[in-house]
Amino acid sequence: MAGSPLVAALVDVGPTAPQWRTTFEGEAHAAVGSSAATVLRDWRAELLAEVDRATRRDRRRPAAANVSGSWWSTPPSGLLTTTPSTGDGADGSIGLWAVEDGFGWEHATVAAATPPTGARVLVVDDAAGWAHLCRRWSVDVSDTTRRHDWYRTTGRDGRWVTPDWVGVAEEYDAVHLTVRGWLRAAGTAVEVDDRNAGVIAGWTPGTTAWLTDASPSLGSGEPWSRRGHDAGWTTD
């Protein structure tokens, strides 16, 4: 994959490249009028409640137990996310083609996104960048179902953390996972310190997730569709 001309054209694309918002038909979004701060606050409250619900029995289960649940480490889906185009742009946005945790969507709308001037963007370009993020802002999720999902993905059984996006939003408007960073580290156990690790899970490569209301302005949307999960996307 790393030798692909398309990948070579994308690995150096950063958050200042032209961006696109990809919205899939039926995709869940935050309530109309909800601020980014509200979406993040609700997300963290739900995550902390999930941590609190973990029972003593759950903690004693082997990591390999047949248990699963929320496993991604992305910001909440109610926030605006953007991705760059694919190569020359003829095939639309990366957000159409490289969804890690998709649901077989066949219809989408892609709109140009113009980032605000002076946006504060935290760039994650490798495992070290993810480790730094988690050392600075994190929630301990070791007793949740992520322990089992991440064990099956990485083979590691131990303490786990996921980013606290509320904390990140206090200093940054967005977080950008580069395509190169995704290729280098997604799905692996990223050592955060001598006790904890994290996982880049559920991310579309090249995604910029906007954590505050200082988010891009959107152009008019263009419809895209495909026939079947294995078919290519085309403009309608």
Secondary structure, DSSP 8 states (H G I E B T S, - for coil): -TT-HHHHHHTT--TTS-EEEEEETT-----TT--HHHHHHHHHHHHHHHHHH--HHHHHS-TTSS-------S--TTS-EEB-BSTTTTT-BHHHH--TT-----EEEEEEEE--TT--EEEE-SHHHHHHHHHHSEEE-TTSTHHHHHHHHH---SEEEEE-HHHHHTT-SEEEE-HHHHHHHTTS-EE-SSSEEE---S--TT-EEE-SS---EEEEEEEEE-SSTTS--EE-
